[in-house]
Amino acid sequence: MGETARSLRLYREFRTVPDVGGRVASAVAAMTRMSPLDPDYVNPWRPASRVSVRQSGSALTVDLSADALANRQVGSELAGRAVQQLVYTATAAAVPAQI
């Protein structure tokens, strides 16, 4: 996530991440735990101690431990982008799994 002159934007980074229990859980865990490669980007998440994912048909349910939400320096715009980041990350990781 990076800041432009007018707003915050999401930028995609491709990473190799540790397997913590499936493609989606691994991608989401990395999203909360890893710093962006570009020093101009920010990560609003805090490291999640637990990430679980359930799939039902084409729907995913992602459950994050509360510590992932511990950053209190997040305004409404950044919080909205963080939710988008979670959805896009989980969806992108799930695509090869036919979701």
N, C-alpha and C positions, 0 to 999 in steps of 0.2 A: 504494500500500500504506500502510495506516495502523494505528496501534496503538489498541486498545480497552482497557478495564479488564482483560479476560481474555486477549486474544490479538491477533495481527496479522491484519488482514483485507485482502482485495483490494477496491479501488474502481475502477470503470471511468471512464475519461476519454476523451472523443471529441476527437480532434485532427486537424488537417490537417498532413500530414507530407510532406517532400520524397520524390520518387520515386527510389529507389536500385536499382531493378531488379525491380519487381513489387510487388503489394499486400502479400504476407506479408513479404518482405524489408524493405520500407519500414517496415512497422509494427514489426517486431522491432528494426530499427536504431534507430528513434525511441524504442522502449522503453528501449534501453540508453543513448541519448545525451541524451534530453530530461529535464529536471526536471519533477516533477509540478506541475500548476497550483495545487493546494492546498498551502500551506506546512506543513500538518500531516502530509502524506504524505512517504514516503521512497522513494528509488530505490536498491535494493541493487546494481544493475548498474553497471559502468564502461563507458564508450563502446567499442563494438565497432568495430574497424578494418575488419572483414570480416564480412558476413552472407551466407550462401548458403542457398537453399531448393531442395529437390528434391521433386517431387510424383510419386507412383506410385499411380494409382487414387485412393483416398480417403485415402491416407497422405501425411503431410508429414514431411520430414527437414530440420531446421534445423541448420545448422553455424555456430557462432559462433567468432570468433577468441578465443584465450586471454585477451586483454586484457579482454574482457567479464567475466571471472571473477576479476579481480585484487583485488577487495575482500576483504581478509582479516578484516574486522571483522563477519563474518556468522556467526551461530550457526545451530544446526540448524533452529529454527523459521523464521527469516528465509530460510534457504536453501530450505526446502521451499516457502514461499510464492513465492519467486522462480521456482522451477520451474513452479509453477501459473500464475504470471503469464505466463511464456513460452508455455506451452501455450494458455492462454486468448487471449492476444494473437494468436498465429499462427492459431488456429482462427477467431477472430472476423474476422480479415482475409481468411481464405480462403473464408468462407461465400459471398460473391457469385460466387466461382469454382466453385461447385457441389461443395465438399468437405464 
